[in-house]
Amino acid sequence: MAHGAVKHDYHLVNPSPWPVLASIALFAMAVGGVGYMKGLFGIPEGSLWSLAPGFVMLLYVLVGWWGDVIKEGREGDHTPVVSITLRYGMVLFIASEVMFFVAWFWAFFEMTIFHEARAGGTFDQELYEPLAAWAQWPPMQVDGQRVETFDPFHLPLINTLVLLLSGTTVTWAHHALQQDDRKGAIWGLVCTVALGIFFTGLQALEYSHAHFTYDGSLYGSGFFMATGFHGAHVVIGTIFLAVCLLRLIAGGMSANKHLGFEFAAWYWHFVDVVWLFLFAFVYVAPRLVLGA
């Protein structure tokens, strides 16, 4: 073995500017967000352009950082031991995302069951009946009118079917790649990316037909925060899969080396499962089970 050659299975990364640049980009986005909401730092209130510098810089960092990771994988730095640690990292990342949505569901159920107390009304623990509280959900809007929820078996059901279908196509692509069927893997990924874009379009169409607003009721704020963040994750997952598709077309993945695609598939299945919970409790439950 040559002097100075690596004698272990671990990858010691080279000095990188990306962590520092990512911190600066996030700080710039935070400052822009404060300016957008409050009109501070010489930024006009309500100006979305205040978010642009930090956002563009963050995109640059992400492209450069992940590009370096892909390059390291091509150069053989992702040994079996390193691949295991990368898998652990992705599992922990998805676990953190699960807890993120747990927080929104917790808030949604909290508002559902205790909405009278949270809205400033009286609360008698002895007379309190959770099922009765559910039956009065969603509560009145600011104008005193009952919230008109979406028909869960219209656009929401179509979106559910779209996401479930995308889960089958990404699995098709994964199994095809494992069998070294590049053509099948490419077509499976093309279908998955197309279905992800279709879902996002239907979600935007649904929002345009909403009969309630974010600040009009507790249901409205919970609905738009939960489904909106899920929609953002769908967009991120679609981009993730699209990058994998481009790498696959360029020959950057094989049956024995496609860790990035596995991570994208895991993330996409996570997005699917979250939507099933949203569909059941945010769409179906208030409209049918709870008599709204």
Secondary structure in CASP SS format (residue, H / E / C, confidence):
PFRMAT SS
TARGET T0000
AUTHOR 0000-0000-0000
METHOD secondary structure of the structure
MODEL  1
M C 1.00
A C 1.00
H C 1.00
G C 1.00
A C 1.00
V C 1.00
K C 1.00
H C 1.00
D C 1.00
Y C 1.00
H C 1.00
L C 1.00
V C 1.00
N C 1.00
P C 1.00
S C 1.00
P C 1.00
W H 1.00
P H 1.00
V H 1.00
L H 1.00
A H 1.00
S H 1.00
I H 1.00
A H 1.00
L H 1.00
F H 1.00
A H 1.00
M H 1.00
A H 1.00
V H 1.00
G H 1.00
G H 1.00
V H 1.00
G H 1.00
Y H 1.00
M H 1.00
K H 1.00
G C 1.00
L C 1.00
F C 1.00
G C 1.00
I C 1.00
P C 1.00
E C 1.00
G C 1.00
S C 1.00
L H 1.00
W H 1.00
S H 1.00
L H 1.00
A H 1.00
P H 1.00
G H 1.00
F H 1.00
V H 1.00
M H 1.00
L H 1.00
L H 1.00
Y H 1.00
V H 1.00
L H 1.00
V H 1.00
G H 1.00
W H 1.00
W H 1.00
G H 1.00
D H 1.00
V H 1.00
I H 1.00
K H 1.00
E H 1.00
G H 1.00
R H 1.00
E C 1.00
G C 1.00
D C 1.00
H C 1.00
T C 1.00
P H 1.00
V H 1.00
V H 1.00
S H 1.00
I H 1.00
T H 1.00
L H 1.00
R H 1.00
Y H 1.00
G H 1.00
M H 1.00
V H 1.00
L H 1.00
F H 1.00
I H 1.00
A H 1.00
S H 1.00
E H 1.00
V H 1.00
M H 1.00
F H 1.00
F H 1.00
V H 1.00
A H 1.00
W H 1.00
F H 1.00
W H 1.00
A H 1.00
F H 1.00
F H 1.00
E H 1.00
M H 1.00
T H 1.00
I H 1.00
F C 1.00
H H 1.00
E H 1.00
A H 1.00
R H 1.00
A C 1.00
G C 1.00
G C 1.00
T C 1.00
F C 1.00
D C 1.00
Q C 1.00
E C 1.00
L C 1.00
Y C 1.00
E C 1.00
P H 1.00
L H 1.00
A H 1.00
A H 1.00
W H 1.00
A H 1.00
Q C 1.00
W C 1.00
P C 1.00
P C 1.00
M E 1.00
Q C 1.00
V C 1.00
D C 1.00
G C 1.00
Q C 1.00
R E 1.00
V C 1.00
E C 1.00
T C 1.00
F C 1.00
D C 1.00
P C 1.00
F C 1.00
H C 1.00
L H 1.00
P H 1.00
L H 1.00
I H 1.00
N H 1.00
T H 1.00
L H 1.00
V H 1.00
L H 1.00
L H 1.00
L H 1.00
S H 1.00
G H 1.00
T H 1.00
T H 1.00
V H 1.00
T H 1.00
W H 1.00
A H 1.00
H H 1.00
H H 1.00
A H 1.00
L H 1.00
Q H 1.00
Q C 1.00
D C 1.00
D C 1.00
R H 1.00
K H 1.00
G H 1.00
A H 1.00
I H 1.00
W H 1.00
G H 1.00
L H 1.00
V H 1.00
C H 1.00
T H 1.00
V H 1.00
A H 1.00
L H 1.00
G H 1.00
I H 1.00
F H 1.00
F H 1.00
T H 1.00
G H 1.00
L H 1.00
Q H 1.00
A H 1.00
L H 1.00
E H 1.00
Y H 1.00
S H 1.00
H C 1.00
A C 1.00
H C 1.00
F C 1.00
T C 1.00
Y C 1.00
D C 1.00
G C 1.00
S C 1.00
L H 1.00
Y H 1.00
G H 1.00
S H 1.00
G H 1.00
F H 1.00
F H 1.00
M H 1.00
A H 1.00
T H 1.00
G H 1.00
F H 1.00
H H 1.00
G H 1.00
A H 1.00
H H 1.00
V H 1.00
V H 1.00
I H 1.00
G H 1.00
T H 1.00
I H 1.00
F H 1.00
L H 1.00
A H 1.00
V H 1.00
C H 1.00
L H 1.00
L H 1.00
R H 1.00
L H 1.00
I H 1.00
A C 1.00
G C 1.00
G C 1.00
M C 1.00
S C 1.00
A C 1.00
N C 1.00
K C 1.00
H C 1.00
L H 1.00
G H 1.00
F H 1.00
E H 1.00
F H 1.00
A H 1.00
A H 1.00
W H 1.00
Y H 1.00
W H 1.00
H H 1.00
F H 1.00
V H 1.00
D H 1.00
V H 1.00
V H 1.00
W H 1.00
L H 1.00
F H 1.00
L H 1.00
F H 1.00
A H 1.00
F H 1.00
V H 1.00
Y H 1.00
V H 1.00
A H 1.00
P H 1.00
R H 1.00
L H 1.00
V H 1.00
L C 1.00
G C 1.00
A C 1.00
END
